[in-house]
Amino acid sequence: MIELPEATTIARQMSAELKGKCIADGNRGNAPHKFAFYSRPPEEYAAIFEGKTMGEATVNGWLILASVEPAHTLILGCGGERIIYHHSATSLPKKRQLLLHFTDDTYLTVTVQGWGAALLLHQSEVAGHRFVNLAKPSPLSDAFTPDYFLGLFTGLAKDDRASVKYFMISEPGVLGVGNGCLQDILWQARLHPRRPAVGLTSAEKLRLYTAIREVLQEMVEGGGRDSDRDLCNCPGSYKRILHSKVVGQPCLRCSAPIEKATYLGGAIYVCPSCQAATGLE
């Protein structure tokens, strides 16, 4: 699943590889998908793409915002897409949900696995789209300060029982962090995903802030997590600490066996010793 580290990696690669390329033709792919999110009918995608030029790609949390010059933006991400750049047609996937064919006979394909966005918006529509959040700072930006992060807790009522997991990935949420990146962040912060956010001490909040910044930075520097692939179809080099394949294996910090549970619609992986379960509902 594409989260901030993968979106950042792919956006950088798209800017390096695709910027300046002219689109010969483009379409919404050849395999309709119930959970591929589009913004226009197929014929409008084709008409807009033809003859346009790829510009800079930027990141907004889980999303990749690629400029289709002069007036449109292609928005990818927020799900389980495989976004691949092809040097020839021989490697194109048989089924895809988006295809761009460039005039130099290279290609960009998007294959949706689970769900994902392939929105084509006029630039005037981007800021107001429900998938986009330009007001919230990236957790790796200068605006994501300790004061900003601690301020997110001030909106919680004293009797609010929302968990740390919900606080991080839903409301108020940390932009670009989903259930995947969350596992290692909470392990680093020594926090259980089910801990009520309102009950965290000042020291725990600051420890969580530091973990967010450090873990995400390491993931970005590694070109994403080893569970996901970049624009060249290569896996990231960040080796995840907590995931399905380490259940029952010793924690890297204390050697207690890693446990798995289902919570808020997804799997959580925890060290029962390092990530204290005190104060859970």
C-alpha positions in Angstrom: 0.0 0.0 0.0 1.4 3.4 -1.0 2.0 5.6 2.0 4.2 8.7 2.4 7.6 7.0 1.8 6.5 5.3 -1.4 4.6 8.4 -2.7 7.8 10.5 -2.1 10.0 8.0 -3.9 7.7 7.6 -6.9 7.1 11.3 -7.2 10.9 11.9 -7.3 11.3 9.3 -9.9 8.5 10.6 -12.0 10.0 14.0 -12.0 13.3 12.6 -13.0 12.1 10.2 -15.7 8.9 11.7 -17.1 9.2 15.5 -16.8 9.2 17.0 -20.3 7.9 13.8 -22.1 5.1 14.4 -24.5 2.0 12.1 -24.2 1.1 10.5 -27.6 -2.0 9.0 -26.1 -3.4 7.9 -22.8 -6.5 6.1 -21.5 -8.1 4.6 -18.4 -6.7 1.2 -19.1 -8.2 -2.0 -20.4 -9.6 -3.6 -17.3 -12.4 -1.8 -15.4 -12.0 -2.0 -11.6 -14.6 -1.4 -9.0 -12.2 0.4 -6.7 -10.2 2.3 -9.2 -11.2 5.9 -8.6 -11.5 8.1 -11.6 -12.7 11.7 -12.1 -13.9 11.8 -15.7 -15.4 9.5 -18.4 -12.9 7.5 -20.5 -13.2 9.7 -23.5 -12.3 12.8 -21.5 -9.1 11.1 -20.2 -8.1 10.3 -23.8 -8.9 13.8 -25.1 -7.0 15.6 -22.2 -3.9 13.4 -22.3 -3.3 13.6 -26.1 -0.4 16.0 -26.9 0.1 17.1 -23.3 3.5 17.3 -21.5 4.4 15.7 -18.2 5.6 18.2 -15.6 6.9 18.0 -12.0 5.4 15.5 -9.6 4.9 16.4 -6.0 3.6 14.6 -2.9 0.6 15.1 -0.7 0.6 12.5 2.0 -0.3 9.2 0.3 -0.9 11.0 -3.1 1.4 11.7 -6.0 0.3 14.8 -7.9 1.8 14.8 -11.4 1.5 17.9 -13.5 0.0 17.3 -17.0 0.8 20.6 -18.6 -0.5 23.0 -19.3 -3.6 22.8 -17.1 -4.2 19.4 -15.5 -3.0 17.2 -12.6 -2.9 13.4 -12.5 -3.4 12.2 -9.0 -2.2 8.7 -8.1 -1.8 6.8 -4.8 -3.9 6.4 -1.6 -4.1 2.6 -2.1 -2.5 -0.5 -3.5 -1.4 0.7 -6.9 1.6 -0.6 -8.9 2.8 2.5 -10.8 5.5 1.5 -13.3 7.6 3.2 -16.0 8.3 1.0 -19.0 11.0 1.5 -21.6 9.1 -0.5 -24.1 5.7 -2.1 -24.7 7.1 -5.6 -24.0 6.7 -5.3 -20.3 3.3 -3.8 -20.1 0.9 -5.6 -17.8 -1.9 -7.4 -19.5 -4.5 -5.7 -17.3 -4.1 -2.1 -16.2 -6.3 0.8 -15.0 -4.3 3.6 -16.6 -1.9 3.8 -19.6 0.2 6.7 -20.8 2.1 6.2 -24.1 4.8 8.8 -24.7 6.1 9.9 -28.1 9.5 8.2 -27.4 7.6 4.9 -27.1 8.0 4.6 -23.3 5.0 4.1 -21.1 3.5 4.6 -17.7 1.0 2.1 -16.3 -1.1 2.0 -13.2 -2.4 -1.3 -11.9 -4.8 -1.1 -9.0 -4.5 -3.8 -6.3 -7.3 -3.4 -3.8 -8.1 0.3 -4.4 -6.4 3.4 -5.6 -6.8 6.7 -7.3 -6.2 7.6 -11.0 -7.8 11.1 -10.9 -7.3 13.6 -13.8 -8.3 17.0 -12.5 -8.1 20.5 -13.8 -5.6 22.5 -11.7 -8.5 24.6 -10.3 -10.1 21.4 -8.9 -7.1 20.0 -7.0 -7.3 22.0 -3.8 -11.0 21.3 -3.3 -10.9 17.6 -4.0 -11.8 15.4 -1.0 -8.7 13.2 -1.5 -6.3 16.1 -1.3 -5.3 17.9 1.9 -3.0 20.8 1.1 -3.6 22.5 4.5 -2.2 19.7 6.6 1.6 19.6 6.9 3.7 16.7 5.8 5.2 15.0 8.9 8.7 15.5 7.3 8.2 19.2 6.7 9.5 22.1 8.8 5.9 22.9 9.6 5.4 19.6 11.5 6.9 20.9 14.7 6.6 19.4 18.2 4.2 22.3 19.0 2.1 21.4 16.0 2.0 17.7 16.9 1.2 18.3 20.6 -1.5 20.7 19.5 -3.4 17.8 17.8 -4.0 16.4 21.3 -5.7 19.5 22.6 -8.7 18.8 20.5 -9.4 15.6 22.4 -12.0 15.6 25.1 -10.9 14.2 28.5 -13.2 11.2 28.0 -12.2 10.6 24.4 -11.3 6.9 24.1 -9.9 7.0 20.5 -6.8 4.9 20.3 -3.4 5.9 19.2 -3.9 4.0 16.0 -7.1 5.9 15.2 -5.4 9.2 16.2 -2.6 8.6 13.8 -4.3 7.3 10.7 -7.9 8.7 11.0 -8.7 11.7 13.1 -6.9 14.1 13.4 -4.4 11.9 11.5 -0.8 12.3 10.4 -0.7 13.0 6.7 0.6 10.1 4.7 0.7 7.6 7.6 -1.4 4.5 7.2 -1.5 1.1 9.0 1.7 0.0 7.3 4.1 2.7 8.4 2.3 2.9 11.7 3.6 -0.5 12.9 7.2 0.5 13.0 6.5 4.0 14.3 4.6 2.7 17.3 7.3 0.1 18.0 9.9 2.8 17.9 7.8 4.9 20.3 7.1 1.9 22.6 3.3 2.4 22.3 0.5 -0.1 21.9 -1.8 0.8 19.0 -4.9 0.4 21.3 -3.7 2.9 23.9 -6.1 5.8 24.3 -4.4 8.8 22.8 -5.8 11.1 25.4 -4.0 9.1 28.1 -0.5 9.6 26.7 2.0 11.4 28.9 3.9 14.4 27.7 7.0 12.3 27.4 5.1 9.6 25.4 3.7 12.2 23.0 7.2 13.6 22.3 8.6 10.1 21.9 5.8 9.5 19.4 6.7 12.7 17.5 10.3 11.7 17.3 9.4 8.2 16.1 7.2 9.6 13.4 10.0 11.9 12.0 12.8 9.4 12.4 11.0 6.3 11.0 9.5 8.1 8.0 12.8 9.7 7.2 14.5 6.3 7.2 11.8 4.9 5.0 12.1 7.7 2.5 15.9 7.4 2.4 15.5 3.7 1.7 13.3 4.4 -1.3 10.2 3.0 0.5 9.5 -0.2 2.4 10.6 -3.6 1.3 7.0 -4.6 0.9 6.4 -2.0 -1.9 7.8 -1.2 -5.3 9.0 2.0 -6.9 8.5 3.4 -10.4 11.1 1.0 -11.8 9.3 -2.0 -10.2 12.1 -2.4 -7.6 11.4 -3.0 -3.9 12.3 -0.4 -1.3 15.3 -1.1 0.9 13.8 -0.2 4.2 13.4 -3.4 6.1 10.2 -3.4 8.2 10.5 -4.3 11.8 6.9 -5.4 12.4 4.9 -7.3 9.8 3.2 -10.7 9.2 6.3 -12.7 8.7 7.8 -11.9 12.1 4.8 -13.1 14.2 6.2 -15.4 16.9 9.8 -14.2 16.3 11.7 -12.4 19.0 11.5 -8.6 19.3 14.6 -7.0 18.0 14.8 -4.9 21.2 13.8 -7.2 24.1 13.4 -10.7 22.5 9.7 -11.1 23.5 7.7 -12.9 20.7 5.9 -10.6 18.4 2.1 -10.9 18.5 -0.6 -10.2 15.9 -4.2 -9.0 16.4 -6.9 -7.4 14.3 -8.0 -3.9 15.3 -9.9 -1.1 13.5 -10.2 -3.1 10.3 -6.6 -4.1 9.9 -3.8 -6.2 11.4 -1.6 -4.8 14.2 1.8 -6.3 15.2 3.1 -5.6 18.7 5.8 -6.5 21.2 3.8 -7.4 24.3 6.8 -6.3 26.4 8.1 -3.1 24.7 4.7 -1.8 23.7 3.0 -1.7 27.1 -0.7 -2.7 27.1 -1.5 -0.8 30.2 -4.5 1.5 30.0 -6.2 -0.3 27.1 -10.0 -0.4 26.8 
